[in-house]
Amino acid sequence: IGVHVKDIAAPGTCEDEDGWADVGTGTLPWGDLTALVKRVAPEAALIAEHDNPSDPERFARVSIQNLQEL
C-alpha cells in the first residue's frame, strides 16, 4: 500500500512552486497524519509528491529527512 503525501505552503510563500512545500515544511499536521496512517495501514509506504519543485533534489532530500523523523 502506498500513501501519496504532499504539503501546502503557508499563504504567500513558495509562490514560485505554485504554493506547494517540501513535505514536513508546510502547514499540514504531519505528526497526526503519519500516526493515523501507521494505525490504519502500518505497512504503508509514504510517497512524497510535489507538483512544481524549484529544486527536485532539495525536495527529495528534505521530504525524506522530515518523514524519517516522524
N, C-alpha and C positions, 0 to 999 in steps of 0.2 A: 504494500500500500504506500502510495506517495501523497504527501500533502504539499501542495504548492503554496508558498508564502511570499507575500510582498509587504512592503512598508510604505506608509504615506508620510511625506514630509510635512513639517509644520507649515501653516499658511505663510506664504511669502518667501519660502525657502525652496531651494532646488528647482527653481523655475526653468533652468536650462535642462533639467531632467524630467520635465513635464509634471513636477510635483511628487515624484517618487523618491524614496530614500533607500539607502542600503538597509537591509534587514537588521533591525535592532537599533537603528539610529533615528527612526521616525517617531510617530505618535501612537503606534499600536502597543497594547499591553502584552508584550511577548512572554513574560513570566506566566501570566494567566493562560494565554493561548497555548503555550507549549505544555503546561500542566494538563490542560484539557485533552490535547492530542495524546499525551502519554497515558492518560487514564482510559480513553476510548479506544485507542489503537496503538498500544505500546510498541509494536513492530514497525510503525510508520516511519518512513524516511521524509525528512523535511527538504523540499526542493525550493531553493531561493530563486525568486524571479525579480526582474526589473525591466520595465518596458523601454527605457531610454537612458542607460547609464552613460555618463560622460567619460567614465574610465572603467571599462569592464573588469580589468584586473583588480582595481580597488574594490569594486562592488563585491566580487567573489571573495577576496581576502577578508574584508570587513564583515560581510554577512556570515561567512563560515565561522569566523572567530566569535562573533556575537552569539550565534546559535549554539556553539560548543560550550559557551559559558552559562547557558540556561539550564 
